[in-house]
């Protein structure tokens, strides 16, 4: 039986140009928290990822599903050690627990939507990155000590958010 509607939950309309969207600078990328776990009762989150040439996270894995839809450019995904180049219009699903990473090796900026289910990655990114003014804001200039602090914090919080770096 389907439960009754929960009137305390509202419709969410996300626009990447909305000034209320939180943008996070993380490992040189800019991530917009379009739809958060708080808005979906923890079911999923949707992140607008803007990845400069050369950008991308280190190899990692986590116990939740992650899906990417490439909106602009192309991205090289490494999945279980095998490289796959995906282009605008392609969608990639990363199964839970599988080792992976991605890198923009196209020579131009790329953009993709990332949905994680269940949510949590949105909160993790917010806790380990730096808030920036918007999608096109430059990353902050961090000292070596500040960079080391970000890496330490990411490592310390990874298990809390069901992730590990490889």
DSSP file (Angstrom, degrees, kcal/mol; ACC not computed):
  #  RESIDUE AA STRUCTURE BP1 BP2  ACC     N-H-->O    O-->H-N    N-H-->O    O-->H-N    TCO  KAPPA ALPHA  PHI   PSI    X-CA   Y-CA   Z-CA
    1    1 A X              0   0    0      0, 0.0     2,-0.4     0, 0.0     0, 0.0   0.000 360.0 360.0 360.0 137.9    0.0    0.0    0.0
    2    2 A X        -     0   0    0      1,-0.1     3,-0.1     3,-0.0     0, 0.0  -0.660 360.0-118.4 -81.2 131.7    1.3    3.5   -0.9
    3    3 A X        -     0   0    0     -2,-0.4     3,-0.1     1,-0.1    -1,-0.1  -0.203  37.4 -87.8 -64.4 161.3    1.5    5.8    2.1
    4    4 A X        -     0   0    0      1,-0.1    -1,-0.1     2,-0.0     2,-0.0  -0.281  54.7 -86.7 -63.1 155.3   -0.5    9.0    2.3
    5    5 A X        -     0   0    0     -3,-0.1     2,-0.9     1,-0.1    -1,-0.1  -0.351  36.1-131.1 -59.6 142.6    1.0   12.1    0.8
    6    6 A X    >   -     0   0    0      1,-0.1     3,-1.9    -3,-0.1    -1,-0.1  -0.852  18.5-168.8-100.2  98.8    3.2   14.1    3.2
    7    7 A X  T 3  S+     0   0    0     -2,-0.9    -1,-0.1     1,-0.3    -2,-0.0   0.600  79.9  71.9 -67.6  -9.3    2.0   17.7    2.9
    8    8 A X  T 3  S+     0   0    0      2,-0.1     2,-0.4    -3,-0.0    -1,-0.3   0.674  85.6  79.0 -78.0 -14.9    5.0   19.0    4.8
    9    9 A X  S <  S-     0   0    0     -3,-1.9     2,-0.2    31,-0.0    30,-0.1  -0.764  71.2-158.8 -94.1 139.6    7.1   18.2    1.8
   10   10 A X        -     0   0    0     -2,-0.4     2,-0.1    29,-0.1    -2,-0.1  -0.711  25.7 -87.7-117.0 165.6    7.0   20.8   -1.0
   11   11 A X        -     0   0    0     -2,-0.2     2,-0.5     1,-0.0    -1,-0.1  -0.450  40.2-149.5 -64.6 138.8    7.8   20.9   -4.7
   12   12 A X        -     0   0    0     -2,-0.1     2,-0.5     2,-0.0    -1,-0.0  -0.972  13.8-174.9-116.5 126.5   11.4   21.8   -5.5
   13   13 A X        -     0   0    0     -2,-0.5     2,-0.5     2,-0.0    -2,-0.0  -0.985  11.2-163.2-118.4 120.6   12.4   23.6   -8.6
   14   14 A X        +     0   0    0     -2,-0.5     2,-0.4    21,-0.0    20,-0.1  -0.900  12.7 177.4-111.5 130.9   16.1   24.0   -9.1
   15   15 A X    >   -     0   0    0     -2,-0.5     3,-2.3    19,-0.1     6,-0.2  -0.996  27.7-141.6-128.4 124.4   17.7   26.5  -11.5
   16   16 A X  T 3  S+     0   0    0     -2,-0.4   119,-0.3     1,-0.3    -1,-0.1   0.701 103.1  55.9 -62.1 -16.8   21.5   26.6  -11.6
   17   17 A X  T 3  S+     0   0    0    117,-0.1    -1,-0.3   118,-0.0     2,-0.3   0.479  77.1 117.9 -91.3  -2.5   21.3   30.4  -11.9
   18   18 A X    X   -     0   0    0     -3,-2.3     3,-1.9     1,-0.2    -3,-0.0  -0.484  65.1-140.6 -64.6 125.1   19.3   30.8   -8.8
   19   19 A X  T 3  S+     0   0    0     -2,-0.3    -1,-0.2     1,-0.3    -3,-0.0   0.633  98.0  65.1 -66.3 -11.1   21.4   33.0   -6.3
   20   20 A X  T 3  S+     0   0    0      2,-0.1    -1,-0.3     0, 0.0     2,-0.2   0.574  76.0 107.5 -87.2  -7.2   20.2   30.8   -3.4
   21   21 A X  S <  S-     0   0    0     -3,-1.9     2,-0.5    -6,-0.2    13,-0.1  -0.514  72.2-129.0 -68.8 133.3   22.0   27.7   -4.8
   22   22 A X        -     0   0    0     11,-0.5    11,-2.8    -2,-0.2     2,-0.4  -0.740  21.9-161.1 -85.2 127.3   25.1   26.9   -2.8
   23   23 A X  E     -AB  32 132A   0    109,-0.6   109,-2.6    -2,-0.5     2,-0.4  -0.934   3.7-162.2-111.9 134.0   28.3   26.4   -4.9
   24   24 A X  E     -AB  31 131A   0      7,-2.9     7,-3.1    -2,-0.4     2,-0.6  -0.940  12.4-144.7-118.3 132.3   31.3   24.6   -3.5
   25   25 A X  E     +AB  30 130A   0    105,-3.5   105,-2.2    -2,-0.4     2,-0.3  -0.862  31.9 165.0 -92.7 126.6   34.8   24.7   -4.8
   26   26 A X  E >   -A   29   0A   0      3,-2.4     3,-2.6    -2,-0.6   103,-0.1  -0.961  63.8 -18.2-149.5 124.7   36.4   21.3   -4.3
   27   27 A X  T 3  S-     0   0    0     -2,-0.3    29,-0.7     1,-0.3     3,-0.1   0.811 127.1 -53.0  46.2  38.6   39.6   19.9   -5.9
   28   28 A X  T 3  S+     0   0    0      1,-0.3    24,-0.4    27,-0.1    -1,-0.3   0.310 119.1 106.9  86.5  -9.6   39.5   22.7   -8.5
   29   29 A X  E <   -A   26   0A   0     -3,-2.6    -3,-2.4    22,-0.1     2,-0.5  -0.547  64.5-133.4 -95.4 164.6   35.9   21.8   -9.6
   30   30 A X  E     -AC  25  50A   0     20,-2.4    20,-2.9    -5,-0.2     2,-0.5  -0.986  20.4-168.1-121.8 123.0   32.7   23.8   -8.8
   31   31 A X  E     -AC  24  49A   0     -7,-3.1    -7,-2.9    -2,-0.5     2,-0.5  -0.942   6.7-156.6-116.5 121.6   29.8   21.9   -7.5
   32   32 A X  E     -AC  23  48A   0     16,-3.1    16,-2.7    -2,-0.5     2,-1.7  -0.854  15.6-138.5 -97.9 126.5   26.3   23.4   -7.2
   33   33 A X  E     + C   0  47A   0    -11,-2.8   -11,-0.5    -2,-0.5     3,-0.2  -0.598  34.6 165.9 -84.0  82.3   23.9   21.8   -4.8
   34   34 A X  E    S+     0   0A   0     -2,-1.7     2,-0.4    12,-0.9    -1,-0.2   0.940  70.8  10.7 -67.1 -49.5   20.8   21.9   -6.9
   35   35 A X  E    S- C   0  46A   0     11,-2.0    11,-2.7    -3,-0.2    -1,-0.3  -0.989  80.6-156.5-134.3 123.2   18.7   19.5   -4.9
   36   36 A X    >>  -     0   0    0     -2,-0.4     4,-1.0     9,-0.2     3,-0.7  -0.523  30.6-111.8-100.0 163.5   19.8   18.4   -1.5
   37   37 A X  T 34>S+     0   0    0      1,-0.3     5,-3.2     2,-0.2     3,-0.3   0.818 117.7  62.5 -59.8 -31.2   19.1   15.4    0.7
   38   38 A X  T >45S+     0   0    0      1,-0.2     3,-0.5     3,-0.2    -1,-0.3   0.865 104.8  46.9 -62.5 -34.9   17.3   17.7    3.0
   39   39 A X  T <45S+     0   0    0     -3,-0.7    -1,-0.2     1,-0.2    -2,-0.2   0.689 116.6  43.2 -79.9 -18.3   14.8   18.5    0.2
   40   40 A X  T ><5S-     0   0    0     -4,-1.0     3,-1.6    -3,-0.3    -1,-0.2   0.177 112.8-108.9-113.2  16.2   14.3   14.8   -0.8
   41   41 A X  T < 5S-     0   0    0     -3,-0.5    -3,-0.2    -4,-0.3    -4,-0.1   0.849  77.5 -58.3  58.0  33.4   14.0   13.3    2.7
   42   42 A X  T 3 <S+     0   0    0     -5,-3.2    77,-1.6     2,-0.2    76,-0.4   0.491 111.2 119.2  79.6   3.7   17.4   11.8    2.2
   43   43 A X  S <  S-     0   0    0     -3,-1.6    75,-0.4    -6,-0.3     2,-0.3   0.906  82.2 -30.8 -71.5 -41.9   16.4    9.9   -0.9
   44   44 A X        -     0   0    0     74,-0.3     2,-0.3    73,-0.2    -4,-0.2  -0.971  50.3-139.3-162.9 169.1   18.9   11.5   -3.4
   45   45 A X  E     - D   0 116A   0     71,-1.8    71,-1.8    -2,-0.3     2,-0.4  -0.966  10.7-146.9-135.6 156.1   20.8   14.7   -4.2
   46   46 A X  E     -CD  35 115A   0    -11,-2.7   -11,-2.0    -2,-0.3   -12,-0.9  -0.989  15.7-170.1-128.0 123.5   21.5   16.4   -7.5
   47   47 A X  E     -CD  33 114A   0     67,-3.0    67,-2.7    -2,-0.4     2,-0.8  -0.946  19.4-142.3-121.1 130.9   24.7   18.2   -8.0
   48   48 A X  E     -CD  32 113A   0    -16,-2.7   -16,-3.1    -2,-0.4     2,-0.6  -0.829  26.9-161.2 -88.9 110.1   25.7   20.5  -10.9
   49   49 A X  E     -CD  31 112A   0     63,-3.5    63,-2.6    -2,-0.8     2,-0.6  -0.850  13.4-171.1-104.2 122.3   29.4   19.7  -11.5
   50   50 A X  E     -CD  30 111A   0    -20,-2.9   -20,-2.4    -2,-0.6     2,-0.6  -0.958  11.7-171.8-111.1 118.2   31.5   22.1  -13.5
   51   51 A X  E     - D   0 110A   0     59,-2.8    59,-2.4    -2,-0.6   -22,-0.1  -0.935  10.9-146.9-120.5 113.4   34.9   20.5  -14.2
   52   52 A X    >   -     0   0    0     -2,-0.6     3,-2.9   -24,-0.4    52,-0.3  -0.275  46.8 -70.6 -71.8 164.2   37.8   22.5  -15.7
   53   53 A X  T 3  S+     0   0    0      1,-0.3    52,-0.2    54,-0.1    -1,-0.2  -0.332 127.8  17.5 -53.3 130.6   40.3   20.9  -18.0
   54   54 A X  T 3  S+     0   0    0     50,-3.7    -1,-0.3     1,-0.3    51,-0.1   0.286 100.8 129.8  87.7  -9.8   42.4   18.6  -15.9
   55   55 A X    <   +     0   0    0     -3,-2.9    49,-2.6    49,-0.1    -1,-0.3  -0.323  19.2 105.5 -80.4 160.3   39.8   18.6  -13.1
   56   56 A X        -     0   0    0    -29,-0.7    47,-0.1    47,-0.2     2,-0.1  -0.659  61.3 -82.2 147.7 160.6   38.3   15.6  -11.3
   57   57 A X        -     0   0    0     -2,-0.2    45,-0.4    45,-0.1     3,-0.1  -0.351  46.5 -99.0 -83.5 164.9   38.5   13.7   -8.0
   58   58 A X        -     0   0    0      1,-0.2    -1,-0.1    43,-0.1    44,-0.1  -0.330  60.6 -68.9 -72.6 165.5   41.1   11.1   -6.9
   59   59 A X  S    S+     0   0    0     42,-0.1   107,-2.3   106,-0.1     2,-0.3  -0.292  74.7 145.0 -55.5 138.3   40.2    7.4   -7.2
   60   60 A X  E     -GH 100 165B   0     40,-2.5    40,-2.6   105,-0.3     2,-0.3  -0.933  32.4-150.2-160.3 177.0   37.5    6.5   -4.6
   61   61 A X  E     - H   0 164B   0    103,-1.9   103,-2.4    -2,-0.3     2,-0.3  -0.970  10.1-174.4-154.9 161.9   34.5    4.3   -4.0
   62   62 A X  E     - H   0 163B   0     36,-0.3    35,-4.0    -2,-0.3    36,-0.2  -0.974  36.3-111.7-156.0 163.5   31.3    4.6   -1.9
   63   63 A X  S    S+     0   0    0     99,-1.9     2,-0.3    -2,-0.3    33,-0.2   0.028  89.0  77.8 -94.1  29.5   28.4    2.4   -0.9
   64   64 A X  S    S-     0   0    0     98,-0.2    33,-0.3    31,-0.1    54,-0.2  -0.941  84.7-100.2-132.4 157.6   25.8    4.4   -2.8
   65   65 A X  E     -E  117   0A   0     52,-1.8    52,-2.0    -2,-0.3     2,-0.4  -0.461  34.0-167.2 -75.2 146.3   24.7    4.7   -6.5
   66   66 A X  E     -EF 116  94A   0     28,-1.9    28,-3.6    50,-0.2     2,-0.4  -0.991   3.9-172.5-138.9 127.3   26.0    7.6   -8.5
   67   67 A X  E     -EF 115  93A   0     48,-2.7    48,-2.9    -2,-0.4     2,-0.4  -0.973   3.3-165.0-125.1 136.3   24.8    8.7  -11.9
   68   68 A X  E     -EF 114  92A   0     24,-3.1    24,-3.1    -2,-0.4     2,-0.5  -0.959   6.7-165.7-120.3 134.8   26.3   11.4  -14.2
   69   69 A X  E     -EF 113  91A   0     44,-2.4    44,-2.4    -2,-0.4     2,-0.5  -0.984  22.5-136.3-117.3 119.6   24.7   13.0  -17.2
   70   70 A X  E     +E  112   0A   0     20,-2.7    19,-3.1    -2,-0.5    42,-0.3  -0.625  28.3 171.9 -78.6 121.2   27.2   14.9  -19.3
   71   71 A X  E     +     0   0A   0     40,-2.6     2,-0.3    -2,-0.5    41,-0.2   0.811  66.3  12.1 -96.3 -38.9   25.8   18.3  -20.3
   72   72 A X  E    S-E  111   0A   0     39,-2.1    39,-2.2    16,-0.1    -1,-0.3  -0.999 111.8  -8.1-143.2 141.1   28.8   19.9  -21.9
   73   73 A X  S    S-     0   0    0     -2,-0.3    15,-1.4    37,-0.2     2,-0.3  -0.344  83.9 -70.9  80.2-156.0   32.2   18.6  -23.0
   74   74 A X  E     -I   87   0B   0     34,-0.2    32,-0.5    13,-0.2     2,-0.4  -0.993  34.6-159.3-145.3 151.1   33.6   15.2  -22.4
   75   75 A X  E     -I   86   0B   0     11,-2.4    11,-2.9    -2,-0.3     2,-0.7  -0.971  15.3-136.8-131.7 140.6   34.9   13.4  -19.3
   76   76 A X  E     -IJ  85 103B   0     27,-3.0    27,-2.1    -2,-0.4     2,-0.4  -0.895  23.4-164.0 -99.5 114.6   37.2   10.4  -19.0
   77   77 A X  E     -IJ  84 102B   0      7,-3.1     7,-2.7    -2,-0.7     2,-0.6  -0.815   8.9-154.4 -95.9 135.4   35.8    8.0  -16.4
   78   78 A X  E     -IJ  83 101B   0     23,-2.9    23,-1.5    -2,-0.4     2,-0.5  -0.962  18.2-179.1-107.3 116.9   38.0    5.3  -14.9
   79   79 A X  E >  S-IJ  82 100B   0      3,-2.8     3,-2.0    -2,-0.6    21,-0.2  -0.969  70.0 -20.3-123.5 116.6   35.8    2.4  -13.7
   80   80 A X  T 3  S-     0   0    0     19,-2.7    -1,-0.2    -2,-0.5    20,-0.1   0.870 129.5 -51.4  50.6  39.8   37.5   -0.6  -12.1
   81   81 A X  T 3  S+     0   0    0      1,-0.2     2,-0.4    18,-0.2    -1,-0.3   0.329 116.1 111.7  86.2  -6.9   40.7    0.4  -13.8
   82   82 A X  E <   -I   79   0B   0     -3,-2.0    -3,-2.8     2,-0.0     2,-0.3  -0.864  61.9-132.9-105.8 133.5   39.3    0.7  -17.3
   83   83 A X  E     -I   78   0B   0     -2,-0.4     2,-0.4    -5,-0.2    -5,-0.2  -0.629  22.8-179.2 -87.7 140.2   39.0    4.1  -19.0
   84   84 A X  E     -I   77   0B   0     -7,-2.7    -7,-3.1    -2,-0.3     2,-0.5  -0.990  17.3-146.5-137.6 125.8   35.8    5.3  -20.8
   85   85 A X  E     -I   76   0B   0     -2,-0.4     2,-0.4    -9,-0.2    -9,-0.2  -0.834  19.9-172.6 -94.6 126.6   35.4    8.6  -22.6
   86   86 A X  E     -I   75   0B   0    -11,-2.9   -11,-2.4    -2,-0.5     2,-0.2  -0.922   3.1-159.5-121.4 146.6   31.9   10.0  -22.4
   87   87 A X  E >   -I   74   0B   0     -2,-0.4     3,-2.8   -13,-0.2   -17,-0.3  -0.690  39.2 -58.0-122.4 169.5   30.5   13.0  -24.2
   88   88 A X  T 3  S+     0   0    0    -15,-1.4   -17,-0.2     1,-0.3    -1,-0.1  -0.193 124.3  28.8 -48.3 131.2   27.7   15.5  -23.9
   89   89 A X  T 3  S+     0   0    0    -19,-3.1    -1,-0.3     1,-0.4     2,-0.2   0.101  95.8 114.8  99.3 -19.7   24.4   13.6  -24.0
   90   90 A X    <   -     0   0    0     -3,-2.8   -20,-2.7   -20,-0.1    -1,-0.4  -0.516  51.4-152.6 -82.8 151.8   25.8   10.5  -22.4
   91   91 A X  E     -F   69   0A   0    -22,-0.2     2,-0.4    -2,-0.2   -22,-0.2  -0.984   7.5-164.5-124.3 137.5   24.7    9.1  -19.0
   92   92 A X  E     -F   68   0A   0    -24,-3.1   -24,-3.1    -2,-0.4     2,-0.5  -0.973   4.1-159.7-123.5 133.2   27.0    7.0  -16.8
   93   93 A X  E     -F   67   0A   0     -2,-0.4     2,-0.6   -26,-0.2   -26,-0.2  -0.965   3.2-160.7-112.5 129.1   25.9    5.0  -13.8
   94   94 A X  E     -F   66   0A   0    -28,-3.6   -28,-1.9    -2,-0.5     3,-0.1  -0.934  20.5-134.5-105.6 113.9   28.5    4.0  -11.2
   95   95 A X    >   -     0   0    0     -2,-0.6     3,-1.6   -30,-0.2   -31,-0.1  -0.309  35.1 -85.8 -65.5 151.2   27.3    1.0   -9.1
   96   96 A X  T 3  S+     0   0    0      1,-0.2   -33,-0.3   -33,-0.2   -31,-0.1  -0.253 111.2  15.3 -53.7 142.0   27.7    1.2   -5.3
   97   97 A X  T 3  S+     0   0    0    -35,-4.0     2,-0.3   -33,-0.3    -1,-0.2   0.270  90.3 131.4  78.2  -6.6   31.1    0.0   -4.0
   98   98 A X    <   -     0   0    0     -3,-1.6   -36,-0.3   -36,-0.2    -1,-0.2  -0.601  61.3-118.6 -81.0 133.1   32.9    0.1   -7.5
   99   99 A X        +     0   0    0     -2,-0.3   -19,-2.7   -38,-0.1     2,-0.3  -0.492  53.9 139.2 -68.8 136.7   36.3    1.9   -7.6
  100  100 A X  E     +GJ  60  79B   0    -40,-2.6   -40,-2.5   -21,-0.2     2,-0.3  -0.983  26.7 177.6-164.1 167.5   36.2    4.9   -9.9
  101  101 A X  E     - J   0  78B   0    -23,-1.5   -23,-2.9    -2,-0.3     2,-0.3  -0.936  18.1-138.3-164.2 172.5   37.2    8.5  -10.7
  102  102 A X  E     - J   0  77B   0    -45,-0.4     2,-0.3    -2,-0.3   -25,-0.2  -0.971  11.7-171.8-138.3 156.5   36.8   10.9  -13.5
  103  103 A X  E     - J   0  76B   0    -27,-2.1   -27,-3.0    -2,-0.3     2,-0.9  -0.992  25.6-130.2-147.2 137.4   39.0   13.5  -15.2
  104  104 A X        +     0   0    0    -49,-2.6   -50,-3.7    -2,-0.3     3,-0.2  -0.809  38.8 157.6 -87.5 108.0   38.4   16.2  -17.7
  105  105 A X        +     0   0    0     -2,-0.9    -1,-0.1   -31,-0.2   -30,-0.1   0.080  42.3 102.0-115.2  20.4   41.1   15.5  -20.3
  106  106 A X  S    S-     0   0    0    -32,-0.5    -1,-0.1     2,-0.3     3,-0.1   0.639  88.8-119.3 -84.4 -15.3   39.3   17.3  -23.2
  107  107 A X  S    S+     0   0    0      1,-0.3     2,-0.3    -3,-0.2   -54,-0.1   0.488  88.8  69.7  87.7   2.0   41.2   20.6  -23.2
  108  108 A X  S    S-     0   0    0    -34,-0.2    -2,-0.3   -56,-0.1    -1,-0.3  -0.955  94.5 -81.1-145.5 160.6   38.0   22.5  -22.4
  109  109 A X        -     0   0    0     -2,-0.3     2,-0.3   -57,-0.1   -57,-0.2  -0.260  44.3-160.6 -61.2 153.0   35.6   22.9  -19.5
  110  110 A X  E     -D   51   0A   0    -59,-2.4   -59,-2.8   -37,-0.1     2,-0.4  -0.921   6.0-160.7-132.2 159.4   32.9   20.3  -19.0
  111  111 A X  E     +DE  50  72A   0    -39,-2.2   -40,-2.6    -2,-0.3   -39,-2.1  -0.999  14.4 164.9-143.1 139.9   29.7   20.2  -17.1
  112  112 A X  E     -DE  49  70A   0    -63,-2.6   -63,-3.5    -2,-0.4     2,-0.4  -0.988  32.8-122.3-149.9 157.7   27.6   17.3  -15.8
  113  113 A X  E     -DE  48  69A   0    -44,-2.4   -44,-2.4    -2,-0.3     2,-0.5  -0.853  26.1-161.8 -98.1 139.3   24.7   16.6  -13.4
  114  114 A X  E     -DE  47  68A   0    -67,-2.7   -67,-3.0    -2,-0.4     2,-0.5  -0.986   4.7-168.7-125.0 123.7   25.5   14.0  -10.7
  115  115 A X  E     -DE  46  67A   0    -48,-2.9   -48,-2.7    -2,-0.5     2,-0.4  -0.956   4.1-168.7-112.2 127.7   22.7   12.2   -8.8
  116  116 A X  E     -DE  45  66A   0    -71,-1.8   -71,-1.8    -2,-0.5     2,-0.4  -0.946  16.4-132.6-114.6 134.3   23.6   10.2   -5.7
  117  117 A X  E    S+ E   0  65A   0    -52,-2.0   -52,-1.8    -2,-0.4   -73,-0.2  -0.974  89.4  25.4-137.9 123.4   21.1    7.9   -4.1
  118  118 A X  S    S-     0   0    0    -76,-0.4     3,-0.3    -2,-0.4   -74,-0.3   0.598 104.2-114.8 -71.8 174.2   20.7    8.0   -1.2
  119  119 A X  S    S+     0   0    0    -77,-1.6    -2,-0.1   -75,-0.2   -83,-0.1  -0.093  73.7 101.9 -68.1 171.6   21.8   11.5   -0.5
  120  120 A X     >  +     0   0    0     -4,-0.1     4,-2.5    -3,-0.0    -1,-0.2  -0.112  60.6  85.5 141.5 -35.2   24.8   12.5    1.6
  121  121 A X  H  > S+     0   0    0     -3,-0.3     4,-2.8     1,-0.2     5,-0.2   0.858  88.7  57.4 -62.5 -34.5   27.4   13.4   -1.0
  122  122 A X  H  > S+     0   0    0      2,-0.2     4,-1.8     1,-0.2    -1,-0.2   0.917 109.5  43.9 -60.4 -44.3   25.9   17.0   -1.0
  123  123 A X  H  > S+     0   0    0      2,-0.2     4,-1.9     1,-0.2    -2,-0.2   0.902 112.4  52.7 -68.6 -41.2   26.5   17.3    2.7
  124  124 A X  H  X S+     0   0    0     -4,-2.5     4,-1.6     1,-0.2     5,-0.2   0.943 109.9  47.8 -59.0 -49.7   30.0   15.8    2.5
  125  125 A X  H  X S+     0   0    0     -4,-2.8     4,-2.1     1,-0.2    -1,-0.2   0.892 110.6  52.3 -60.2 -39.5   31.0   18.2   -0.3
  126  126 A X  H  < S+     0   0    0     -4,-1.8    -1,-0.2    -5,-0.2    -2,-0.2   0.860 110.9  47.9 -64.7 -35.2   29.7   21.1    1.7
  127  127 A X  H  < S+     0   0    0     -4,-1.9    -1,-0.2     1,-0.2    -2,-0.2   0.754 121.0  33.8 -78.6 -24.3   31.7   20.1    4.8
  128  128 A X  H  < S+     0   0    0     -4,-1.6    -2,-0.2    -5,-0.2    26,-0.2   0.616 111.3  62.7-108.4 -13.2   35.0   19.6    3.0
  129  129 A X  S  < S-     0   0    0     -4,-2.1     2,-0.4    -5,-0.2  -103,-0.2  -0.255  81.6-103.2-101.0-170.0   34.9   22.3    0.2
  130  130 A X  E     -B   25   0A   0   -105,-2.2  -105,-3.5    -2,-0.1     2,-0.2  -0.970  29.7-121.3-119.9 129.1   34.8   26.0    0.2
  131  131 A X  E     -B   24   0A   0     -2,-0.4     2,-0.3  -107,-0.2  -107,-0.2  -0.480  33.3-169.0 -67.5 134.3   31.7   28.0   -0.6
  132  132 A X  E     -B   23   0A   0   -109,-2.6  -109,-0.6    -2,-0.2     7,-0.1  -0.802  33.6-104.8-122.5 167.8   32.1   30.3   -3.7
  133  133 A X  S    S-     0   0    0     -2,-0.3     2,-0.3     5,-0.2  -109,-0.0   0.715  84.6 -38.9 -68.7 -23.6   29.9   33.1   -5.0
  134  134 A X  S >  S-     0   0    0      4,-0.1     3,-1.3     1,-0.0    -1,-0.1  -0.983  75.9 -61.0 178.1-175.0   28.5   31.2   -8.0
  135  135 A X  T 3  S+     0   0    0     -2,-0.3  -105,-0.1  -119,-0.3  -118,-0.0   0.762 129.3  39.4 -64.3 -26.2   29.0   28.7  -10.8
  136  136 A X  T 3  S+     0   0    0      2,-0.1    -1,-0.3    -4,-0.0     2,-0.1   0.331  85.3 123.1-105.7   6.9   31.7   30.8  -12.5
  137  137 A X    <   -     0   0    0     -3,-1.3     3,-0.1     1,-0.1    -5,-0.0  -0.423  67.2-112.4 -68.2 141.4   33.5   32.0   -9.4
  138  138 A X        -     0   0    0      1,-0.1    -5,-0.2    -2,-0.1    -4,-0.1  -0.370  37.0 -98.1 -69.5 154.0   37.2   31.2   -9.3
  139  139 A X        -     0   0    0   -111,-0.1    -1,-0.1     1,-0.1  -109,-0.1  -0.369  48.5 -95.7 -66.1 153.5   38.4   28.7   -6.7
  140  140 A X        -     0   0    0    -10,-0.1     2,-0.9     1,-0.1    -1,-0.1  -0.350  34.3-112.7 -67.5 152.0   39.8   30.3   -3.6
  141  141 A X        -     0   0    0     -3,-0.1     2,-0.4    -2,-0.0    -1,-0.1  -0.792  42.6-167.7 -86.0 109.6   43.6   30.7   -3.4
  142  142 A X        -     0   0    0     -2,-0.9     2,-0.0     1,-0.1    -3,-0.0  -0.795  16.0-127.9-105.2 141.1   44.6   28.3   -0.6
  143  143 A X     >  -     0   0    0     -2,-0.4     4,-2.6     1,-0.1     5,-0.2  -0.275  35.2-101.0 -73.0 168.3   47.9   28.1    1.1
  144  144 A X  H  > S+     0   0    0      1,-0.2     4,-2.4     2,-0.2     5,-0.2   0.890 126.3  51.3 -58.4 -39.3   49.7   24.8    1.4
  145  145 A X  H  > S+     0   0    0      2,-0.2     4,-2.2     1,-0.2    -1,-0.2   0.897 109.7  49.0 -65.7 -40.3   48.5   24.5    5.0
  146  146 A X  H  > S+     0   0    0      2,-0.2     4,-2.2     1,-0.2    -2,-0.2   0.899 111.2  49.7 -66.8 -40.1   44.9   25.2    3.9
  147  147 A X  H  X S+     0   0    0     -4,-2.6     4,-2.3     2,-0.2    -2,-0.2   0.919 110.7  49.9 -62.5 -43.2   45.2   22.5    1.2
  148  148 A X  H  X S+     0   0    0     -4,-2.4     4,-2.5     1,-0.2    -2,-0.2   0.888 109.4  52.4 -62.3 -38.9   46.6   20.0    3.7
  149  149 A X  H  X S+     0   0    0     -4,-2.2     4,-2.7     2,-0.2    -1,-0.2   0.900 108.4  50.1 -64.2 -40.8   43.7   20.8    6.0
  150  150 A X  H  X S+     0   0    0     -4,-2.2     4,-2.5     2,-0.2    -2,-0.2   0.916 112.3  47.1 -63.9 -42.6   41.1   20.2    3.3
  151  151 A X  H  X S+     0   0    0     -4,-2.3     4,-2.3     2,-0.2    -2,-0.2   0.908 113.1  49.0 -65.1 -41.3   42.7   16.8    2.4
  152  152 A X  H  X S+     0   0    0     -4,-2.5     4,-2.6     2,-0.2    -2,-0.2   0.933 112.6  47.5 -62.4 -46.5   42.9   15.9    6.1
  153  153 A X  H  X S+     0   0    0     -4,-2.7     4,-2.3     2,-0.2    -2,-0.2   0.902 110.7  51.8 -63.4 -42.0   39.2   16.8    6.6
  154  154 A X  H  X S+     0   0    0     -4,-2.5     4,-1.2     1,-0.2    -1,-0.2   0.919 113.0  45.7 -60.5 -43.9   38.1   14.9    3.5
  155  155 A X  H  X S+     0   0    0     -4,-2.3     4,-0.5     1,-0.2    -2,-0.2   0.906 113.0  49.1 -65.7 -42.3   39.9   11.8    4.8
  156  156 A X  H  < S+     0   0    0     -4,-2.6     4,-0.3     1,-0.2     3,-0.2   0.861 117.7  39.8 -66.4 -36.1   38.6   12.1    8.3
  157  157 A X  H  X S+     0   0    0     -4,-2.3     4,-1.4    -5,-0.2     3,-0.4   0.586  90.4  91.4 -90.6 -10.7   35.0   12.5    7.1
  158  158 A X  H ><>S+     0   0    0     -4,-1.2     5,-2.5     1,-0.2     3,-0.7   0.909  87.6  46.8 -54.0 -49.1   35.0   10.0    4.3
  159  159 A X  G ><5S+     0   0    0     -4,-0.5     3,-1.6     1,-0.3    -1,-0.2   0.843 105.6  60.2 -66.6 -31.1   33.8    7.1    6.4
  160  160 A X  G 345S+     0   0    0     -3,-0.4    -1,-0.3    -4,-0.3    -2,-0.2   0.854 110.5  42.7 -59.8 -34.1   31.0    9.2    7.9
  161  161 A X  G <<5S-     0   0    0     -4,-1.4    -1,-0.3    -3,-0.7    -2,-0.2   0.018 121.5-108.1-104.3  25.9   29.7    9.6    4.4
  162  162 A X  T < 5S+     0   0    0     -3,-1.6   -99,-1.9     1,-0.2     2,-0.3   0.812  80.2 119.1  56.2  39.6   30.3    6.0    3.4
  163  163 A X  E   < -H   62   0B   0     -5,-2.5     2,-0.3  -101,-0.2  -101,-0.2  -0.884  41.3-168.2-129.6 158.8   33.2    6.7    1.1
  164  164 A X  E     -H   61   0B   0   -103,-2.4  -103,-1.9    -2,-0.3     2,-0.3  -0.988  19.5-129.9-147.5 144.8   36.9    5.8    0.9
  165  165 A X  E      H   60   0B   0     -2,-0.3  -105,-0.3  -105,-0.2  -106,-0.1  -0.702 360.0 360.0 -89.7 144.0   39.8    7.1   -1.1
  166  166 A X              0   0    0   -107,-2.3  -106,-0.2    -2,-0.3    -1,-0.1   0.394 360.0 360.0-107.7 360.0   41.9    4.5   -3.0
